[in-house]
Amino acid sequence: MLYKIQTGSFWVYSYGKKGFDFTHSHIISFLFSYRKGLTTLVFLLMIVGQIQTYQYRTGYIHWSEMNKERYWKSFLRIDKVIRKEKKDW
């Protein structure tokens, strides 16, 4: 009721004559703009960090026995951790 008293109508279309134009949508520019692309990269790096923290916590990335070859062999691999396979060291 307060809305009706303030505006004088139950329905107010605030966009006027503008509407959604399917031929000029900005979805691509929204998803791949500079600002959104930067935050997407940060979130992807955060996901990589979370997976590696999980691997370290479960013992798949060893703190002293890990070398370059073993690291790249286990990079973002959680399938062996889930199946509880034997570790490489």
Backbone as a printed PyTorch tensor [residue, N CA C, xyz], in Angstrom:
tensor([[[  0.8050,  -1.1850,   0.0000],
         [  0.0000,   0.0000,   0.0000],
         [  0.8550,   1.2580,   0.0000]],

        [[  1.9650,   1.1980,   0.7340],
         [  2.8410,   2.3650,   0.7730],
         [  3.3780,   2.6770,  -0.6200]],

        [[  3.6860,   1.6240,  -1.3820],
         [  4.1610,   1.8240,  -2.7560],
         [  3.0900,   2.4940,  -3.6130]],

        [[  1.8530,   2.0950,  -3.4560],
         [  0.7350,   2.6860,  -4.2130],
         [  0.5380,   4.1520,  -3.8300]],

        [[  0.6830,   4.4580,  -2.5560],
         [  0.5210,   5.8400,  -2.1000],
         [  1.6530,   6.7180,  -2.6270]],

        [[  2.8780,   6.1880,  -2.6050],
         [  4.0240,   6.9880,  -3.0300],
         [  4.0620,   7.1930,  -4.5390]],

        [[  3.7220,   6.1690,  -5.3170],
         [  3.8470,   6.2670,  -6.7750],
         [  2.5290,   6.5570,  -7.4750]],

        [[  1.4320,   6.2630,  -6.8470],
         [  0.1370,   6.4690,  -7.4670],
         [ -0.3110,   5.3000,  -8.3210]],

        [[  0.4390,   4.2270,  -8.3430],
         [  0.0940,   3.0640,  -9.1500],
         [  0.6730,   1.8190,  -8.4950]],

        [[  0.0210,   0.6810,  -8.7600],
         [  0.5710,  -0.5770,  -8.2620],
         [  1.7450,  -1.0470,  -9.1180]],

        [[  1.8100,  -0.6000, -10.3440],
         [  2.8600,  -1.0260, -11.2710],
         [  3.4910,   0.2000, -11.9130]],

        [[  4.7970,   0.3390, -11.7080],
         [  5.5370,   1.4430, -12.3240],
         [  6.6490,   0.8220, -13.1490]],

        [[  6.6350,   1.0920, -14.4350],
         [  7.6770,   0.5910, -15.3330],
         [  8.7480,   1.6680, -15.4280]],

        [[  9.8320,   1.4860, -14.7000],
         [ 10.8440,   2.5350, -14.5700],
         [ 11.7610,   2.6490, -15.7820]],

        [[ 11.7210,   1.6940, -16.7020],
         [ 12.6070,   1.7520, -17.8630],
         [ 12.0580,   2.6360, -18.9880]],

        [[ 10.8500,   3.0640, -18.8950],
         [ 10.2640,   3.9010, -19.9340],
         [ 10.0380,   3.1130, -21.2090]],

        [[ 10.5410,   3.6030, -22.3260],
         [ 10.3660,   2.9130, -23.6040],
         [ 11.5000,   1.9400, -23.8970]],

        [[ 12.4850,   1.8860, -23.0220],
         [ 13.5990,   0.9620, -23.2280],
         [ 13.1940,  -0.4370, -22.7770]],

        [[ 13.7140,  -1.4140, -23.4460],
         [ 13.4870,  -2.8060, -23.0970],
         [ 14.7380,  -3.5950, -23.4210]],

        [[ 14.6650,  -4.8970, -23.2720],
         [ 15.8180,  -5.7260, -23.5930],
         [ 15.8740,  -5.9510, -25.0940]],

        [[ 17.0150,  -5.6300, -25.6720],
         [ 17.2060,  -5.7840, -27.1110],
         [ 18.1210,  -6.9850, -27.3390]],

        [[ 17.5810,  -8.0600, -27.8860],
         [ 18.3610,  -9.2740, -28.0880],
         [ 19.4550,  -9.0950, -29.1370]],

        [[ 19.3160,  -8.1420, -30.0240],
         [ 20.3230,  -7.9470, -31.0700],
         [ 21.5250,  -7.1490, -30.5820]],

        [[ 21.3820,  -6.4200, -29.4940],
         [ 22.4840,  -5.6200, -28.9670],
         [ 22.7590,  -5.9490, -27.5000]],

        [[ 22.7860,  -7.2090, -27.1810],
         [ 23.0630,  -7.5850, -25.7960],
         [ 24.5580,  -7.4510, -25.5140]],

        [[ 24.8890,  -7.2250, -24.2790],
         [ 26.2770,  -7.0050, -23.8750],
         [ 26.8090,  -8.1620, -23.0340]],

        [[ 26.3300,  -9.3480, -23.2970],
         [ 26.7510, -10.4960, -22.5020],
         [ 28.2260, -10.8070, -22.7400]],

        [[ 28.6740, -10.7930, -23.9840],
         [ 30.0750, -11.0880, -24.2920],
         [ 30.9910, -10.0280, -23.6910]],

        [[ 30.6260,  -8.7670, -23.8100],
         [ 31.4660,  -7.7150, -23.2340],
         [ 31.4510,  -7.7750, -21.7120]],

        [[ 30.3660,  -8.2420, -21.1220],
         [ 30.3060,  -8.3890, -19.6710],
         [ 31.2130,  -9.5200, -19.1970]],

        [[ 31.1920, -10.6450, -19.8940],
         [ 31.9760, -11.7960, -19.4590],
         [ 33.4670, -11.6470, -19.7300]],

        [[ 33.8240, -10.9630, -20.7980],
         [ 35.2260, -10.9050, -21.1930],
         [ 35.8010,  -9.5010, -21.1420]],

        [[ 35.2750,  -8.6510, -20.3050],
         [ 35.8340,  -7.3100, -20.1840],
         [ 37.1090,  -7.3650, -19.3500]],

        [[ 37.8170,  -6.2650, -19.3010],
         [ 39.0840,  -6.2130, -18.5740],
         [ 38.8800,  -6.4920, -17.0860]],

        [[ 37.9090,  -5.8530, -16.4950],
         [ 37.6970,  -6.0280, -15.0650],
         [ 37.2010,  -7.4300, -14.7340]],

        [[ 36.2690,  -7.9360, -15.5090],
         [ 35.7370,  -9.2670, -15.2280],
         [ 36.7760, -10.3450, -15.5290]],

        [[ 37.5670, -10.1330, -16.5670],
         [ 38.6090, -11.0960, -16.8890],
         [ 39.6560, -11.1840, -15.8020]],

        [[ 39.9610, -10.0600, -15.1830],
         [ 40.9430, -10.0410, -14.1070],
         [ 40.4200, -10.7820, -12.8860]],

        [[ 39.1750, -10.5630, -12.5270],
         [ 38.6260, -11.2690, -11.3760],
         [ 38.4480, -12.7540, -11.6760]],

        [[ 38.1490, -13.1030, -12.9140],
         [ 38.0450, -14.5110, -13.2740],
         [ 39.3900, -15.2050, -13.1180]],

        [[ 40.4620, -14.5510, -13.5260],
         [ 41.7990, -15.1110, -13.3670],
         [ 42.1460, -15.2980, -11.8930]],

        [[ 41.7970, -14.3430, -11.0710],
         [ 42.0680, -14.4480,  -9.6390],
         [ 41.3030, -15.6230,  -9.0390]],

        [[ 40.0410, -15.8060,  -9.4210],
         [ 39.2660, -16.9270,  -8.9020],
         [ 39.8050, -18.2680,  -9.3930]],

        [[ 40.2870, -18.3380, -10.6160],
         [ 40.8900, -19.5830, -11.1070],
         [ 42.1580, -19.9180, -10.3290]],

        [[ 42.9650, -18.9090, -10.0370],
         [ 44.1590, -19.1440,  -9.2290],
         [ 43.7980, -19.5640,  -7.8080]],

        [[ 42.7060, -19.0370,  -7.2870],
         [ 42.2570, -19.4480,  -5.9590],
         [ 41.8290, -20.9110,  -5.9550]],

        [[ 41.1830, -21.3560,  -7.0200],
         [ 40.7620, -22.7520,  -7.1090],
         [ 41.9760, -23.6690,  -7.1870]],

        [[ 42.9900, -23.2670,  -7.9610],
         [ 44.2280, -24.0510,  -8.0440],
         [ 44.8670, -24.1500,  -6.6660]],

        [[ 44.9010, -23.0600,  -5.9330],
         [ 45.4600, -23.0680,  -4.5820],
         [ 44.6790, -23.9630,  -3.6410]],

        [[ 43.3640, -23.9870,  -3.7670],
         [ 42.5470, -24.8460,  -2.9190],
         [ 42.8080, -26.3240,  -3.2150]],

        [[ 42.9570, -26.6660,  -4.4890],
         [ 43.2390, -28.0580,  -4.8520],
         [ 44.6050, -28.4730,  -4.3270]],

        [[ 45.6000, -27.6010,  -4.4410],
         [ 46.9300, -27.9530,  -3.9530],
         [ 46.9690, -28.0280,  -2.4290]],

        [[ 46.1960, -27.2020,  -1.7470],
         [ 46.0980, -27.3060,  -0.2960],
         [ 45.4710, -28.6310,   0.0980]],

        [[ 44.4570, -29.0560,  -0.6360],
         [ 43.8310, -30.3530,  -0.3830],
         [ 44.8280, -31.4860,  -0.6170]],

        [[ 45.6100, -31.3890,  -1.7020],
         [ 46.6110, -32.4180,  -1.9850],
         [ 47.6640, -32.4650,  -0.8860]],

        [[ 48.1020, -31.3220,  -0.3990],
         [ 49.1110, -31.2860,   0.6610],
         [ 48.5430, -31.8450,   1.9620]],

        [[ 47.3030, -31.4920,   2.2760],
         [ 46.6800, -31.9380,   3.5190],
         [ 46.4800, -33.4470,   3.5340]],

        [[ 46.1880, -34.0350,   2.3740],
         [ 45.9870, -35.4830,   2.3160],
         [ 47.2920, -36.2460,   2.1140]],

        [[ 48.4010, -35.5380,   1.9670],
         [ 49.6960, -36.1930,   1.8590],
         [ 50.1290, -36.5200,   0.4520]],

        [[ 49.4030, -36.0580,  -0.5380],
         [ 49.7780, -36.3640,  -1.9170],
         [ 50.9290, -35.4970,  -2.3940]],

        [[ 51.0520, -34.3010,  -1.8670],
         [ 52.2290, -33.4590,  -2.1140],
         [ 53.0700, -33.5180,  -0.8450]],

        [[ 54.1990, -34.1800,  -0.9210],
         [ 55.0610, -34.3510,   0.2440],
         [ 55.9420, -33.1270,   0.4230]],

        [[ 56.1940, -32.7490,   1.6600],
         [ 56.9210, -31.5140,   1.9320],
         [ 58.4170, -31.6300,   1.6670]],

        [[ 58.9990, -32.8350,   1.7060],
         [ 60.4420, -32.9420,   1.4760],
         [ 60.8010, -33.7990,   0.2640]],

        [[ 59.9660, -34.7210,  -0.1190],
         [ 60.2740, -35.6350,  -1.2190],
         [ 59.7980, -35.1450,  -2.5800]],

        [[ 59.1520, -33.9940,  -2.6360],
         [ 58.5930, -33.5030,  -3.8910],
         [ 59.6810, -32.8310,  -4.7220]],

        [[ 59.8060, -33.2540,  -5.9760],
         [ 60.7000, -32.5800,  -6.9190],
         [ 59.8670, -32.1230,  -8.1170]],

        [[ 60.5380, -31.5680,  -9.1060],
         [ 59.8200, -30.9760, -10.2360],
         [ 59.0130, -32.0160, -11.0040]],

        [[ 59.5790, -33.1790, -11.2610],
         [ 58.8710, -34.2070, -12.0240],
         [ 57.6510, -34.7260, -11.2650]],

        [[ 57.8170, -34.9820,  -9.9770],
         [ 56.6920, -35.4770,  -9.1820],
         [ 55.6030, -34.4230,  -9.0320]],

        [[ 56.0330, -33.1640,  -8.9170],
         [ 55.0400, -32.0960,  -8.7790],
         [ 54.1840, -31.9850, -10.0320]],

        [[ 54.7980, -31.9540, -11.1980],
         [ 54.0150, -31.8130, -12.4320],
         [ 53.2130, -33.0720, -12.7350]],

        [[ 53.6690, -34.2160, -12.2300],
         [ 52.8890, -35.4400, -12.4000],
         [ 51.6150, -35.4040, -11.5480]],

        [[ 51.6850, -34.7450, -10.4040],
         [ 50.5300, -34.6840,  -9.5090],
         [ 49.8010, -33.3520,  -9.5540]],

        [[ 50.1550, -32.4660, -10.4710],
         [ 49.5650, -31.1310, -10.5290],
         [ 48.0710, -31.2080, -10.8050]],

        [[ 47.2700, -30.7390,  -9.8630],
         [ 45.8040, -30.7050,  -9.9250],
         [ 45.1600, -32.0810, -10.1080]],

        [[ 45.8570, -33.1350,  -9.7460],
         [ 45.2880, -34.4790,  -9.8410],
         [ 44.7090, -34.8620,  -8.4860]],

        [[ 43.4130, -34.9020,  -8.3750],
         [ 42.8080, -35.3440,  -7.1240],
         [ 42.1530, -36.7140,  -7.2710]],

        [[ 42.1840, -37.2650,  -8.4780],
         [ 41.5650, -38.5760,  -8.6680],
         [ 42.3210, -39.6540,  -7.9040]],

        [[ 43.6560, -39.5790,  -7.8700],
         [ 44.4340, -40.5650,  -7.1200],
         [ 44.2420, -40.3920,  -5.6200]],

        [[ 44.0450, -39.1610,  -5.1870],
         [ 43.8030, -38.9080,  -3.7710],
         [ 42.4530, -39.4870,  -3.3650]],

        [[ 41.4590, -39.3210,  -4.2090],
         [ 40.1190, -39.8190,  -3.8930],
         [ 40.1030, -41.3430,  -3.8820]],

        [[ 40.8300, -41.9660,  -4.8310],
         [ 40.8820, -43.4310,  -4.8810],
         [ 41.8690, -44.0090,  -3.8820]],

        [[ 42.6210, -43.1250,  -3.1810],
         [ 43.6020, -43.5180,  -2.1660],
         [ 44.6730, -44.4420,  -2.7390]],

        [[ 45.1920, -44.0780,  -3.9070],
         [ 46.2670, -44.8550,  -4.5100],
         [ 47.5710, -44.5970,  -3.7710]],

        [[ 48.5240, -45.4830,  -4.0060],
         [ 49.8290, -45.3660,  -3.3690],
         [ 50.5600, -44.1400,  -3.9040]],

        [[ 51.2470, -43.4480,  -3.0090],
         [ 51.9830, -42.2540,  -3.3980],
         [ 53.2810, -42.6400,  -4.0940]],

        [[ 53.8520, -41.7110,  -4.8680],
         [ 55.0280, -42.0130,  -5.6870],
         [ 56.3410, -41.9990,  -4.9180]],

        [[ 56.3670, -41.5670,  -3.6960],
         [ 57.6420, -41.5310,  -2.9950],
         [ 57.6930, -42.7000,  -2.1080]]])
